[in-house]
Amino acid sequence: MRKHIFNAGPCVLADSVRENTAKAVLELENTGMSIMEVSHRSKDFEAVINETIDLFKEILEIPDGYSVLFLGGGASLQFAMIPFNFLNKKAAYLNTGTWAKGAIKEAKLFGEVDVVATSEDKNFSYIPKGYTIPSDADYFHITTNNTIVGTEILKDIDCPVPLIADMSSDILSRPVDVSKYAMIYGGAQKNMGPAGVTVVIIRNDLLEKVTRTNIPTMLKYQIHVDNGSMKNTPPCTAIFAVREVLRWVKKMGGLKEMDRRAQAKADLLYNAIDQSKVFVGTAAKEDRSRMNICFVMKDEYKDKEADFMELTKSKGIAGIKGHRSVGGFRASCYNALEIESVQLLVDTMREFEKSIIK
Ligand SMILES: *Cc1c(COP(=O)(O)O)cnc(C)c1O
């Protein structure tokens, strides 16, 4: 029986994505070859990668002058590639959690890092506000959704310097004004597909700002732009699956519909948490993530967490254990998760609550 998959990553994928990718693993179209066997330079794969790029441009309404790249190394490698290419003197970062900290750590290897604000004082449970972005920074880096602590920046901010966003865990969940960003990136496995490919959307004029001359070939964005993400063999199967995700998003009604679904699922679960006598949310209300919904049991019920986990497991609910830095529970409600799964989780929370409050 298929589970209700609340995993934080890799994420739940729609039926059509798994079915069509499975078929292509057996045979891509009528090529007589698996997607795992075709040449990445063949016409058949070219059609796949070109359609994937076109779908990104169409669905995210990416303006002219941007490139869409498929790279290796996960979002984690972008933490290093970004400063390697673009940090000439000083870069600004917003510290909103574990992933932001990872990006800051790498940037410090390449130059001066100005952390404009941090929410570390309260275990990253909110998004800092009222900070100033230095106008002499080479770029400003933000993490739009903090997968571990469940906070999210839902607005496209105005920025006086090139804005670079790690959107690993909320890309494709709402319409985005791409023109406000110099670069958007994400590991595919949170909302775009399976692990194995990283998507980078980069404004081409950002490449003109690169002055460092000792960047290794595979870490240069310019090389990947010039070679259409084929400087080396790209992860063809993962890219195929991303195409299927984009086809699914489009068929469902695009980002407006993803936005509506995300809000409906988040409202349902946060309302249940707020009405509960047993559970309590961990993130500041105004900054709550719609993708990763974190909650714990109130202190007097803390010893019952294992029992609740058991009950959810018996209902086929998977992946709701919270990250060890937050504890409790995290329900990741990525695009492909159906609201019925959230309803089942809510019903299970209510059932558990009744069983322990007499
Ligand atoms: C998971 C995650 C990463 C790391 O992604 P990898 O592709 O595993 O390197 C980076 N940033 C955010 C926001 C994430 O959720």
The ligand as an SDF file (V2000), in Angstrom:
LIG
                    3D

 15 15  0  0  0  0  0  0  0  0999 V2000
   17.9760   20.1860    1.3910 C   0  0  0  0  0  0  0  0  0  0  0  0
   18.4080   21.5800    1.2690 C   0  0  0  0  0  0  0  0  0  0  0  0
   19.6950   21.9140    0.8430 C   0  0  0  0  0  0  0  0  0  0  0  0
   20.7310   20.8720    0.5020 C   0  0  0  0  0  0  0  0  0  0  0  0
   20.3680   20.2700   -0.6920 O   0  0  0  0  0  0  0  0  0  0  0  0
   21.2820   19.1290   -1.3530 P   0  0  0  0  0  0  0  0  0  0  0  0
   20.7330   19.0750   -2.7390 O   0  0  0  0  0  0  0  0  0  0  0  0
   21.0450   17.8950   -0.5620 O   0  0  0  0  0  0  0  0  0  0  0  0
   22.6830   19.5660   -1.3020 O   0  0  0  0  0  0  0  0  0  0  0  0
   20.0170   23.2400    0.7300 C   0  0  0  0  0  0  0  0  0  0  0  0
   19.1330   24.2110    1.0340 N   0  0  0  0  0  0  0  0  0  0  0  0
   17.8850   23.9300    1.4610 C   0  0  0  0  0  0  0  0  0  0  0  0
   16.9420   25.0310    1.7620 C   0  0  0  0  0  0  0  0  0  0  0  0
   17.4870   22.6070    1.5890 C   0  0  0  0  0  0  0  0  0  0  0  0
   16.2490   22.3090    2.0030 O   0  0  0  0  0  0  0  0  0  0  0  0
  1  2  1  0
  2  3  1  0
  2 14  2  0
  3  4  1  0
  3 10  2  0
  4  5  1  0
  5  6  1  0
  6  7  2  0
  6  8  1  0
  6  9  1  0
 10 11  1  0
 11 12  2  0
 12 13  1  0
 12 14  1  0
 14 15  1  0
M  END
$$$$
